[in-house]
Amino acid sequence: RDSHFWRFLCKRFLRQHLQRFRFWLQFFWCITWPCVTLALQNMPPKARAPEVLQAELSELKQRRQELREAFKANKAHMKAAQKRKAKLVKAARQLSVSDLQSLLGSMTAERTE
């Protein structure tokens, strides 16, 4: 009989306070969860061995050197292309109208063949 009373009391307490308890649980969870995730994200990276860091550094230096060489080659290529274009423009400016007409005629003749 006594246990029945306690069971009744517990049920009543739960019914009345479960909603409130759930609300506070959600409230605190909403506050703590982002803090926990941010803390985990901002953890400092694991300390790596100096040999590993040295190897990575040398790799990066090598890559940088390769990129620099590729850039220089590309720059030289672009300069050569600009020079060729300048030559073509200069040659085209020196052409007369009759030269242009004969050139156009030869091009159309080639296309019709």
DSSP file (Angstrom, degrees, kcal/mol; ACC not computed):
  #  RESIDUE AA STRUCTURE BP1 BP2  ACC     N-H-->O    O-->H-N    N-H-->O    O-->H-N    TCO  KAPPA ALPHA  PHI   PSI    X-CA   Y-CA   Z-CA
    1    1 A R     >        0   0    0      0, 0.0     4,-1.6     0, 0.0     5,-0.1   0.000 360.0 360.0 360.0 -41.3    0.0    0.0    0.0
    2    2 A D  H  >  +     0   0    0      1,-0.2     4,-2.0     2,-0.2     5,-0.2   0.910 360.0  51.0 -65.0 -43.4    2.8    2.3    0.8
    3    3 A S  H  > S+     0   0    0      1,-0.2     4,-2.5     2,-0.2    -1,-0.2   0.855 105.5  57.4 -64.0 -34.1    4.7    1.5   -2.4
    4    4 A H  H  > S+     0   0    0      2,-0.2     4,-2.5     1,-0.2    -1,-0.2   0.915 105.7  50.0 -61.0 -43.0    1.5    2.2   -4.3
    5    5 A F  H  X S+     0   0    0     -4,-1.6     4,-2.6     2,-0.2    -2,-0.2   0.918 111.2  48.1 -61.5 -44.4    1.4    5.7   -2.8
    6    6 A W  H  X S+     0   0    0     -4,-2.0     4,-2.7     2,-0.2    -1,-0.2   0.891 110.7  51.2 -65.7 -37.8    5.0    6.3   -3.8
    7    7 A R  H  X S+     0   0    0     -4,-2.5     4,-2.6     2,-0.2    -1,-0.2   0.933 110.8  48.6 -62.3 -45.3    4.3    5.0   -7.3
    8    8 A F  H  X S+     0   0    0     -4,-2.5     4,-2.5     1,-0.2    -2,-0.2   0.910 112.0  49.5 -58.9 -43.9    1.4    7.4   -7.6
    9    9 A L  H  X S+     0   0    0     -4,-2.6     4,-2.8     1,-0.2    -2,-0.2   0.918 111.0  48.8 -64.2 -43.6    3.5   10.3   -6.4
   10   10 A C  H  X S+     0   0    0     -4,-2.7     4,-2.9     2,-0.2     5,-0.2   0.920 111.7  49.3 -61.9 -43.9    6.3    9.5   -8.9
   11   11 A K  H  X S+     0   0    0     -4,-2.6     4,-2.8     1,-0.2    -2,-0.2   0.930 112.7  47.4 -61.0 -44.6    3.8    9.3  -11.7
   12   12 A R  H  X S+     0   0    0     -4,-2.5     4,-2.4     2,-0.2     5,-0.2   0.927 112.7  49.0 -62.9 -44.5    2.3   12.6  -10.8
   13   13 A F  H  X S+     0   0    0     -4,-2.8     4,-2.9     2,-0.2     5,-0.3   0.931 112.9  47.6 -59.7 -46.7    5.7   14.3  -10.4
   14   14 A L  H  X S+     0   0    0     -4,-2.9     4,-2.4     1,-0.2     5,-0.3   0.931 111.1  50.6 -62.1 -45.4    6.8   13.0  -13.8
   15   15 A R  H  < S+     0   0    0     -4,-2.8     4,-0.4    -5,-0.2    -1,-0.2   0.908 117.5  40.0 -59.1 -41.5    3.6   14.1  -15.5
   16   16 A Q  H  < S+     0   0    0     -4,-2.4     4,-0.4    -5,-0.2    -1,-0.2   0.884 127.0  30.3 -75.6 -37.4    3.9   17.6  -14.0
   17   17 A H  H  X S+     0   0    0     -4,-2.9     4,-2.9    -5,-0.2     5,-0.2   0.521  94.0  84.7-107.3  -5.2    7.6   18.1  -14.4
   18   18 A L  H  X S+     0   0    0     -4,-2.4     4,-3.2    -5,-0.3     5,-0.2   0.918  92.5  50.5 -64.7 -40.7    8.7   16.1  -17.4
   19   19 A Q  H  > S+     0   0    0     -4,-0.4     4,-2.5    -5,-0.3    -1,-0.2   0.946 113.6  44.8 -60.4 -46.9    7.7   18.9  -19.8
   20   20 A R  H  > S+     0   0    0     -4,-0.4     4,-2.4     1,-0.2     5,-0.2   0.917 113.9  50.3 -62.6 -43.1    9.7   21.4  -17.8
   21   21 A F  H  X S+     0   0    0     -4,-2.9     4,-2.5     1,-0.2    -1,-0.2   0.914 110.6  49.4 -61.4 -43.9   12.6   19.0  -17.5
   22   22 A R  H  X S+     0   0    0     -4,-3.2     4,-2.8     1,-0.2     5,-0.2   0.913 109.4  52.5 -61.9 -42.1   12.6   18.4  -21.2
   23   23 A F  H  X S+     0   0    0     -4,-2.5     4,-2.6    -5,-0.2    -2,-0.2   0.941 112.1  44.2 -59.3 -48.2   12.6   22.1  -21.9
   24   24 A W  H  X S+     0   0    0     -4,-2.4     4,-2.8     2,-0.2     5,-0.3   0.880 112.1  53.4 -66.7 -36.6   15.6   22.7  -19.7
   25   25 A L  H  X S+     0   0    0     -4,-2.5     4,-2.5    -5,-0.2    -1,-0.2   0.947 112.4  43.8 -61.6 -47.4   17.4   19.7  -21.1
   26   26 A Q  H  X S+     0   0    0     -4,-2.8     4,-2.8     2,-0.2    -2,-0.2   0.909 112.6  53.8 -63.1 -40.6   16.9   21.0  -24.6
   27   27 A F  H  X S+     0   0    0     -4,-2.6     4,-1.3    -5,-0.2    -2,-0.2   0.944 112.8  41.2 -60.2 -50.0   17.8   24.5  -23.6
   28   28 A F  H  X S+     0   0    0     -4,-2.8     4,-3.1     1,-0.2     5,-0.2   0.873 113.7  53.7 -68.1 -35.4   21.1   23.5  -22.1
   29   29 A W  H  X S+     0   0    0     -4,-2.5     4,-2.9    -5,-0.3    -1,-0.2   0.915 105.5  53.5 -64.0 -41.6   21.9   21.1  -24.9
   30   30 A C  H  < S+     0   0    0     -4,-2.8    -1,-0.2     1,-0.2    -2,-0.2   0.821 115.1  42.2 -63.0 -29.7   21.3   23.9  -27.4
   31   31 A I  H  X S+     0   0    0     -4,-1.3     4,-1.0    -5,-0.2    -2,-0.2   0.910 119.4  40.7 -81.1 -43.9   23.9   26.0  -25.5
   32   32 A T  H  X S+     0   0    0     -4,-3.1     4,-2.7     1,-0.2     5,-0.2   0.852 104.0  65.1 -77.4 -33.2   26.5   23.3  -24.9
   33   33 A W  H  X S+     0   0    0     -4,-2.9     4,-2.6    -5,-0.2     5,-0.2   0.935 104.4  43.4 -60.4 -50.6   26.4   21.4  -28.2
   34   34 A P  H  > S+     0   0    0      0, 0.0     4,-2.8     0, 0.0     5,-0.2   0.897 114.1  52.8 -61.5 -36.6   27.8   24.3  -30.3
   35   35 A C  H  X S+     0   0    0     -4,-1.0     4,-2.6     1,-0.2    -2,-0.2   0.929 110.5  47.1 -62.5 -43.3   30.4   25.1  -27.7
   36   36 A V  H  X S+     0   0    0     -4,-2.7     4,-2.4     2,-0.2    -1,-0.2   0.934 113.6  47.1 -63.8 -46.1   31.5   21.5  -27.7
   37   37 A T  H  X S+     0   0    0     -4,-2.6     4,-2.4     1,-0.2    -2,-0.2   0.919 113.4  48.4 -64.2 -42.2   31.7   21.3  -31.5
   38   38 A L  H  X S+     0   0    0     -4,-2.8     4,-2.6    -5,-0.2    -1,-0.2   0.923 111.0  50.8 -63.1 -42.7   33.6   24.6  -31.7
   39   39 A A  H  < S+     0   0    0     -4,-2.6    -1,-0.2    -5,-0.2    -2,-0.2   0.908 111.5  48.1 -61.0 -41.0   36.0   23.5  -29.0
   40   40 A L  H >< S+     0   0    0     -4,-2.4     3,-0.8     1,-0.2    -1,-0.2   0.883 112.8  48.4 -67.0 -37.2   36.6   20.2  -30.9
   41   41 A Q  H 3< S+     0   0    0     -4,-2.4    -2,-0.2     1,-0.2    -1,-0.2   0.880 111.7  49.3 -69.1 -36.9   37.2   22.1  -34.2
   42   42 A N  T 3< S+     0   0    0     -4,-2.6    -1,-0.2    -5,-0.2    -2,-0.2   0.327  79.2 127.1 -89.0   9.7   39.6   24.6  -32.6
   43   43 A M  S <  S-     0   0    0     -3,-0.8     3,-0.1    -4,-0.2    -3,-0.0  -0.423  71.2-105.3 -63.8 139.4   41.7   22.0  -30.9
   44   44 A P        -     0   0    0      0, 0.0     3,-0.1     0, 0.0    -1,-0.1  -0.376  42.6 -99.6 -65.0 145.6   45.3   22.5  -31.9
   45   45 A P        -     0   0    0      0, 0.0     3,-0.1     0, 0.0     2,-0.0  -0.257  48.2 -87.1 -64.7 154.0   46.6   19.9  -34.4
   46   46 A K        -     0   0    0      1,-0.1     2,-0.2    -3,-0.1    -3,-0.0  -0.340  49.6-103.3 -61.8 138.4   48.6   17.0  -33.0
   47   47 A A        -     0   0    0     -3,-0.1     2,-0.3     1,-0.1    -1,-0.1  -0.451  41.1-150.2 -65.3 128.4   52.3   17.8  -32.8
   48   48 A R        -     0   0    0     -2,-0.2    -1,-0.1     1,-0.1     5,-0.0  -0.676  24.0 -91.6-102.6 158.0   54.1   16.2  -35.6
   49   49 A A     >  -     0   0    0     -2,-0.3     4,-2.1     1,-0.1     3,-0.3  -0.337  31.8-123.2 -64.7 144.5   57.6   14.9  -35.6
   50   50 A P  H  > S+     0   0    0      0, 0.0     4,-2.7     0, 0.0     5,-0.2   0.830 111.8  58.1 -59.1 -31.5   60.2   17.4  -36.8
   51   51 A E  H  > S+     0   0    0      2,-0.2     4,-2.5     1,-0.2     5,-0.2   0.923 106.7  47.7 -64.2 -41.3   61.4   15.0  -39.5
   52   52 A V  H  > S+     0   0    0     -3,-0.3     4,-2.6     2,-0.2    -1,-0.2   0.933 112.8  48.3 -63.8 -45.1   57.9   14.9  -41.0
   53   53 A L  H  X S+     0   0    0     -4,-2.1     4,-2.5     1,-0.2    -2,-0.2   0.905 111.3  50.7 -62.0 -40.8   57.6   18.7  -40.9
   54   54 A Q  H  X S+     0   0    0     -4,-2.7     4,-2.5     2,-0.2    -1,-0.2   0.908 110.2  49.7 -63.3 -41.6   61.0   18.9  -42.6
   55   55 A A  H  X S+     0   0    0     -4,-2.5     4,-2.4     2,-0.2    -2,-0.2   0.922 111.7  48.3 -63.2 -44.0   59.9   16.5  -45.3
   56   56 A E  H  X S+     0   0    0     -4,-2.6     4,-2.6     1,-0.2    -2,-0.2   0.905 111.1  51.2 -62.6 -40.7   56.7   18.5  -45.9
   57   57 A L  H  X S+     0   0    0     -4,-2.5     4,-2.5     2,-0.2    -2,-0.2   0.922 110.2  47.9 -62.8 -44.7   58.7   21.7  -46.1
   58   58 A S  H  X S+     0   0    0     -4,-2.5     4,-2.4     2,-0.2    -1,-0.2   0.896 111.2  52.0 -64.7 -38.7   61.1   20.3  -48.6
   59   59 A E  H  X S+     0   0    0     -4,-2.4     4,-2.6     1,-0.2    -2,-0.2   0.937 110.6  47.7 -59.6 -46.3   58.2   19.0  -50.7
   60   60 A L  H  X S+     0   0    0     -4,-2.6     4,-2.5     1,-0.2    -2,-0.2   0.896 111.0  50.8 -63.4 -40.3   56.6   22.4  -50.6
   61   61 A K  H  X S+     0   0    0     -4,-2.5     4,-2.4     2,-0.2    -1,-0.2   0.913 110.7  49.3 -62.8 -41.5   59.8   24.1  -51.6
   62   62 A Q  H  X S+     0   0    0     -4,-2.4     4,-2.6     2,-0.2    -2,-0.2   0.929 111.4  48.8 -63.4 -44.6   60.2   21.7  -54.5
   63   63 A R  H  X S+     0   0    0     -4,-2.6     4,-2.7     1,-0.2    -2,-0.2   0.912 110.5  51.4 -60.4 -42.8   56.7   22.3  -55.7
   64   64 A R  H  X S+     0   0    0     -4,-2.5     4,-2.5     1,-0.2    -1,-0.2   0.913 109.7  49.8 -61.2 -42.9   57.2   26.1  -55.5
   65   65 A Q  H  X S+     0   0    0     -4,-2.4     4,-2.5     2,-0.2    -2,-0.2   0.922 110.5  49.9 -61.9 -44.4   60.4   25.8  -57.6
   66   66 A E  H  X S+     0   0    0     -4,-2.6     4,-2.6     1,-0.2    -2,-0.2   0.924 111.8  48.1 -59.8 -44.6   58.5   23.7  -60.2
   67   67 A L  H  X S+     0   0    0     -4,-2.7     4,-2.6     1,-0.2    -1,-0.2   0.902 110.5  51.5 -63.9 -39.8   55.7   26.3  -60.3
   68   68 A R  H  X S+     0   0    0     -4,-2.5     4,-2.4     2,-0.2    -1,-0.2   0.923 111.4  47.0 -62.8 -43.4   58.2   29.1  -60.6
   69   69 A E  H  X S+     0   0    0     -4,-2.5     4,-2.6     2,-0.2    -2,-0.2   0.920 112.3  49.9 -63.8 -43.0   60.0   27.4  -63.5
   70   70 A A  H  X S+     0   0    0     -4,-2.6     4,-2.6     1,-0.2    -1,-0.2   0.903 110.7  50.5 -61.4 -40.4   56.7   26.6  -65.3
   71   71 A F  H  X S+     0   0    0     -4,-2.6     4,-2.6     2,-0.2    -1,-0.2   0.918 110.3  49.0 -63.9 -43.2   55.7   30.3  -64.8
   72   72 A K  H  X S+     0   0    0     -4,-2.4     4,-2.6     2,-0.2    -2,-0.2   0.925 112.1  48.5 -62.6 -43.5   59.0   31.5  -66.3
   73   73 A A  H  X S+     0   0    0     -4,-2.6     4,-2.6     1,-0.2    -2,-0.2   0.918 112.3  48.8 -61.5 -43.1   58.6   29.1  -69.3
   74   74 A N  H  X S+     0   0    0     -4,-2.6     4,-2.6     2,-0.2    -1,-0.2   0.891 110.2  51.6 -63.6 -39.3   55.0   30.3  -69.8
   75   75 A K  H  X S+     0   0    0     -4,-2.6     4,-2.5     2,-0.2    -2,-0.2   0.928 110.7  47.7 -63.3 -44.9   56.2   33.9  -69.7
   76   76 A A  H  X S+     0   0    0     -4,-2.6     4,-2.4     1,-0.2    -2,-0.2   0.915 111.6  51.1 -61.5 -43.0   58.9   33.3  -72.3
   77   77 A H  H  X S+     0   0    0     -4,-2.6     4,-2.3     1,-0.2    -2,-0.2   0.916 110.5  48.8 -59.5 -44.6   56.3   31.5  -74.5
   78   78 A M  H  X S+     0   0    0     -4,-2.6     4,-2.5     1,-0.2    -1,-0.2   0.899 110.0  51.3 -64.5 -40.2   53.9   34.4  -74.2
   79   79 A K  H  X S+     0   0    0     -4,-2.5     4,-2.4     2,-0.2    -1,-0.2   0.918 110.1  49.4 -63.0 -41.8   56.7   36.9  -75.0
   80   80 A A  H  X S+     0   0    0     -4,-2.4     4,-2.5     1,-0.2    -1,-0.2   0.910 111.1  49.9 -62.7 -41.6   57.6   34.9  -78.1
   81   81 A A  H  X S+     0   0    0     -4,-2.3     4,-2.4     1,-0.2    -1,-0.2   0.902 109.8  50.9 -63.9 -40.3   53.9   34.8  -79.2
   82   82 A Q  H  X S+     0   0    0     -4,-2.5     4,-2.6     2,-0.2    -1,-0.2   0.906 109.8  50.3 -63.4 -40.4   53.6   38.5  -78.7
   83   83 A K  H  X S+     0   0    0     -4,-2.4     4,-2.5     2,-0.2    -2,-0.2   0.935 110.6  48.9 -62.8 -45.4   56.7   39.1  -80.9
   84   84 A R  H  X S+     0   0    0     -4,-2.5     4,-2.5     1,-0.2    -2,-0.2   0.916 112.2  49.2 -59.7 -42.2   55.3   36.8  -83.6
   85   85 A K  H  X S+     0   0    0     -4,-2.4     4,-2.8     1,-0.2    -1,-0.2   0.911 109.5  51.3 -63.7 -42.2   52.0   38.7  -83.4
   86   86 A A  H  X S+     0   0    0     -4,-2.6     4,-2.6     1,-0.2    -1,-0.2   0.908 110.2  50.0 -61.5 -41.1   53.8   42.1  -83.6
   87   87 A K  H  X S+     0   0    0     -4,-2.5     4,-2.8     2,-0.2    -2,-0.2   0.936 111.5  48.1 -61.2 -46.0   55.7   40.9  -86.7
   88   88 A L  H  X S+     0   0    0     -4,-2.5     4,-2.7     1,-0.2    -2,-0.2   0.915 112.3  48.9 -61.3 -43.3   52.4   39.7  -88.4
   89   89 A V  H  X S+     0   0    0     -4,-2.8     4,-2.2     2,-0.2    -1,-0.2   0.918 112.2  48.8 -63.1 -42.3   50.7   43.1  -87.6
   90   90 A K  H  X S+     0   0    0     -4,-2.6     4,-1.4     1,-0.2    -2,-0.2   0.920 112.9  47.2 -62.5 -43.9   53.7   45.0  -89.0
   91   91 A A  H  X S+     0   0    0     -4,-2.8     4,-0.6     1,-0.2    -2,-0.2   0.898 111.7  51.1 -65.0 -39.3   53.7   42.9  -92.1
   92   92 A A  H >< S+     0   0    0     -4,-2.7     3,-0.6     1,-0.2    -1,-0.2   0.860 106.9  54.0 -67.2 -34.9   49.9   43.3  -92.5
   93   93 A R  H 3< S+     0   0    0     -4,-2.2    -1,-0.2     1,-0.2    -2,-0.2   0.824 106.2  53.0 -68.2 -29.5   50.2   47.1  -92.2
   94   94 A Q  H 3< S+     0   0    0     -4,-1.4    -1,-0.2    -5,-0.2    -2,-0.2   0.628  87.3 103.8 -81.5 -11.9   52.8   47.2  -94.9
   95   95 A L    <<  -     0   0    0     -4,-0.6     2,-0.1    -3,-0.6    -3,-0.0  -0.422  65.7-138.3 -69.8 144.2   50.5   45.3  -97.3
   96   96 A S     >  -     0   0    0     -2,-0.1     4,-2.1     1,-0.1     5,-0.1  -0.452  26.7-101.6 -93.7 174.4   48.8   47.3 -100.0
   97   97 A V  H  > S+     0   0    0      1,-0.2     4,-2.5     2,-0.2     5,-0.2   0.903 122.3  51.9 -63.5 -42.4   45.2   46.9 -101.2
   98   98 A S  H  > S+     0   0    0      1,-0.2     4,-2.6     2,-0.2    -1,-0.2   0.900 108.4  52.1 -63.6 -39.4   46.2   45.0 -104.3
   99   99 A D  H  > S+     0   0    0      1,-0.2     4,-2.6     2,-0.2    -1,-0.2   0.932 110.3  48.7 -60.1 -44.6   48.2   42.6 -102.2
  100  100 A L  H  X S+     0   0    0     -4,-2.1     4,-2.7     1,-0.2    -2,-0.2   0.908 111.0  50.4 -62.1 -42.0   45.3   42.0  -99.9
  101  101 A Q  H  X S+     0   0    0     -4,-2.5     4,-2.4     1,-0.2    -1,-0.2   0.914 111.8  46.7 -64.2 -41.6   43.0   41.4 -102.9
  102  102 A S  H  X S+     0   0    0     -4,-2.6     4,-2.4     2,-0.2    -1,-0.2   0.901 112.6  50.8 -66.9 -38.6   45.4   38.9 -104.4
  103  103 A L  H  X S+     0   0    0     -4,-2.6     4,-2.2     2,-0.2    -2,-0.2   0.921 111.3  47.7 -62.1 -44.6   45.7   37.1 -101.0
  104  104 A L  H  X S+     0   0    0     -4,-2.7     4,-2.4     1,-0.2     5,-0.2   0.903 110.8  52.0 -63.6 -41.6   42.0   36.9 -100.6
  105  105 A G  H  X S+     0   0    0     -4,-2.4     4,-2.1     1,-0.2    -2,-0.2   0.911 110.2  47.8 -61.8 -42.7   41.7   35.6 -104.2
  106  106 A S  H  X S+     0   0    0     -4,-2.4     4,-2.2     1,-0.2    -1,-0.2   0.881 111.2  51.7 -67.2 -36.3   44.2   32.8 -103.5
  107  107 A M  H  X S+     0   0    0     -4,-2.2     4,-2.0     2,-0.2    -2,-0.2   0.919 111.2  46.2 -66.1 -42.3   42.5   31.9 -100.2
  108  108 A T  H  X S+     0   0    0     -4,-2.4     4,-2.0     1,-0.2    -1,-0.2   0.870 111.1  53.3 -67.8 -34.8   39.1   31.6 -101.9
  109  109 A A  H  X S+     0   0    0     -4,-2.1     4,-1.2    -5,-0.2    -1,-0.2   0.906 108.7  49.4 -64.3 -40.8   40.7   29.6 -104.7
  110  110 A E  H  < S+     0   0    0     -4,-2.2    -2,-0.2     1,-0.2    -1,-0.2   0.897 110.7  50.9 -63.0 -39.6   42.2   27.2 -102.2
  111  111 A R  H  < S+     0   0    0     -4,-2.0    -1,-0.2     1,-0.2    -2,-0.2   0.860 108.2  51.1 -69.5 -34.6   38.8   26.8 -100.4
  112  112 A T  H  <        0   0    0     -4,-2.0    -1,-0.2     1,-0.2    -2,-0.2   0.757 360.0 360.0 -75.9 -23.0   36.9   26.0 -103.7
  113  113 A E     <        0   0    0     -4,-1.2    -1,-0.2    -3,-0.2    -2,-0.1   0.513 360.0 360.0 -67.3 360.0   39.4   23.2 -104.7
